[in-house]
Amino acid sequence: MSDELGIDGPTLRFVVNGVALQPEEGGRLVDIFNPYATVFDQWHAPAAAARGADLVDEVGGKWHATGKGREVFARVRREADAYLATLAPIPTAELARLAGLLGRALAALEASDVPKDHISRSARFRGDGTIAMVALENALFGLWQARDDCHMSSWRAAGFEGPTFDVLTRIWRREASDEAALSAKLTQQRPEDVRAGVTRLRRDGLVRSESLAATERGAAARQAVEDETDRKFFSPWPSDVGAQAAWITARLAAVNAFLAPTA
């Protein structure tokens, strides 16, 4: 399709995976892609190419899909549905049951009072739910967006901004031993932004002054965000769906194993 449209892969992804999932009024790059980033230069060329192909437009800093862009997304969705219809990672009855259970969890979240920054994308993403594998994808995509919403609202309520929270997360996970290694991990932020985040976290007593490690207070704050995310995300789930967590986990693992690329 990229060749047919005269665009490259990143440009197609900018349209299909990003802008086409936004509401009619569009979205800013930070809203479309990643709330933890400070660098969006990698999207400038795809955005310009997509605009040149009349697939997207930008007004007031917000990007939205044109009619042609939405037609491209609809075609990609149809082709994805056709492909997913050929897959049978687990028996059809189990696949339908799995999709149904997770679909009920998503419906409960959509009807709840959890924050809804990203979850609205699921309606625009949704494919043909009469196909069991597509129904599962619909549910999983929606749950992913809902989990994002629960997580973002939790760290915002704790007083964090996205980039600084990501710095704390990497330190909490012990992913780097010094600031240079941390900057190498956080390629979506400028090194100076990473340093500023570390400085802010040290000032607030969340990161040790003598090493790149979370303080007891910092570790507790990060864990509290995770716990609050779980509470918001799982509380609306129907109890009978939650009671089947072990079966759901096992069946999802089987689907993942089927889809995993072979060496």
N, C-alpha and C positions, 0 to 999 in steps of 0.2 A: 504493500500500500504506500509506503514511503516513496518508492520510485515513481509510482503512478501520480502522486501529488507533487513530486519534485522537491521533497524535503527529506531530511535525514532522521535517524531514529530518535535522537534527543528532542527534535522539534515535534515529532509525533507524540512522544511521551508528555511533553509540555502541554499539549492540547488534551490528549485522552486521559492521562493520569492526573492532570492538574486542573487546568482551567475549565474543562467541560463539566467537572463535578461541582463547580461553584454556582451559587444562585444567579438569577438573571442580572442582578446589579454587579456581579463579579466579585473578585477578591484581590487583596494585596498579596505579593509574593510570600510574605511571612505567614499569611493565613492559608495560602494554597499549599505550601510545602512543609515548613519546619519551624516551630516556635522556638527552637533552640539555636538557630543559626544567626550569625551577623553578616555573613557573606552570601550574596546571591548572584555574583558575577557569572557563575556558570550557566545561569538561565537567560542572560542578556541576548546571546546569539540565537538560541532557540526561540525566544520570544519575538525577536525581530523577524526571524524567518517565518514563523507562524503568522505574524501580522502581515508580512509581505504576501503570503499565500491566501490571505483573506479568511484565515481560520479563527483568529482572535482579534480583539481590539482592546485598547487601554484608554480609560477615561478617568481622570482624577486619581491616578495611581492604582486603579482597580482594573484587573484583566477579566474579560468575559469572552465566551465563545460566540462567534457569529453563527448565523444560520448554517453556513457551510461547515463550520467547525462542529456543530451539533450533529449534522448529518454524518460526518466522519466518525464521531463517537458512536452513533447509533449503528453504523456499519461494523465497527470493531466489536461492539457488544453482540451483534448477531453472529459474527464469525466466531467469537469466543463461545457463545452458547452452542453452536454447531459442533465445535471441537469438544467441549465438555460433555456433550451428549454421547460421545464415543468412548468415554472413560468409565470403567467399572472397578474402582479400587477395592471395594468391598461388595458383598451381595446387595442387590438393588433394594431389597426390603430394609436392610440395615442402613443403607445410605439414606433412604427416605425417612426412616425413623430418626436418624441423627440430625438431618436437616430440619425436621419438624420440631425436635426438642430445642435446638439452638435458635430456630426461628421464633419459638415461643418466648425464649429468654430475651431476644432482641425486641419483640413486640412489647414485653413488659417494661423494658428500659425506655422504649420510645414513649410509652404512656406515663412514665414516672416523671418526677420533678428533677432528674439529674440534668446538669448543664448540657446544652446541645449546640456546641460550636461546630463539631464535625459530623455528628450523627445524621444530619440532614442530607449529607452526601449519599447515604445509602439508597435513598429513593431514586436519585439520578443514576446511580451505578447499577441498579437492580436489573438482572436479566430474566429470562423466561423460567419462572419458578415451577413450571410443570415438568422440567427436567431436573431430576434429583440432584445431580452434581451442581447444577446452576443454583438450585435452591440452597444447597450447602454453602456455596460461595457467597450468595446473597447474605445469608445469616452471619457468616464469619466476617465478611467485610463490615457489616453493620456493627457487630460486636467489637471489632477492632476500633472503629470510629468512636463508639460509646466509651470504650476503655480510655482512649485518648482524652475524651471530654472529661471523664472522671478524674484522670490524672492531672490534666492541666488546671482544672478548677481547684484541685487539692493543693498544688504547689503555689498557685496564685493566692489562695486563702492563707497560706503560711507566709506570705510576704515576699515571695521570690519572683524574679523575672526569668524567662526561659533560658537564656544563655548562662546566667549565673547558676541556675539550678542544675544545668547539665554539667557544669564544672564540678559542683558539689557531688553529683552522682558518680562521676568518674573517679573522684578522689575517694569517695565512700567505698567504691568497688576495688580500690587499690590498683587501678589500671596503669598508673605511671608513678615513677619514683621521684621525678623532679618536674619543674615547669616546662622545660624544653620537651620532655617526653609527653607531657600532657598536651601541649600545643600540637605535637605531631599526631596525637589521637583525635583532637578536635579540629579537623580540617575545615569544618563548616563555620569556624570562628577565626578571626584574625588573632595572631599571637598577642597583640596588645590587649585585645578583648579578654583573652584567657587570663593574662596577667592581672587585668583589672578585676576580673571575677574572683581570682584567688585573694587579691588584696581585700576586696569587700568581705569575703567569707572569713578571712583572718580578723578583720576589724570587728566583725560580729561574733567572734568567738566560736566559729563553726569549723575552722581549720587551724591546725597547730601552727604556731609561729616558727618553730624550729625545723619542721619537716612537712612534707606534703601528705598529710594524714588528717582525717576527720577527728575532731575532739569528741569527747563523750557527748557533749551537747549537740555537735554537728551530726553525729551518727544517729542520735535519738530523733533529731529534727527530720533527717532524711527517711528514717524508718516510719516516722509518724505520717509522712506524706504517702508512703506506700500502703500503710494500714488504712488510711482514709480513702485512698483510691479503691482498695478492695471493698471497703464498706459501701461506698457509693455504687460501685459496679455490680456487686453481687446481691445487695439487699432487695432489689426489685424482682430477682429471678423467682419464678414459681417454685414452691418447695418441692413438688414432685419432680421437677427438672433437676434441681440440685441434688435430690436423692439418687439420681442416676449418674452422678459425676464420674464414678469409676468406669462405668460402661462407656460414657461419652469420651473420656480420656483414652481408653483403649482403642475405640473405633477411630478417633482422630489420629492416633499414632499409626494405625494401619493405613489410613488415607495418606498421611505424610510419607510413610515408607514407600508406598506405591509411586508417589509423585517425585520422590528424591531422584536427582540425576545419577545415572550410573557412571562409573569410572571409565 
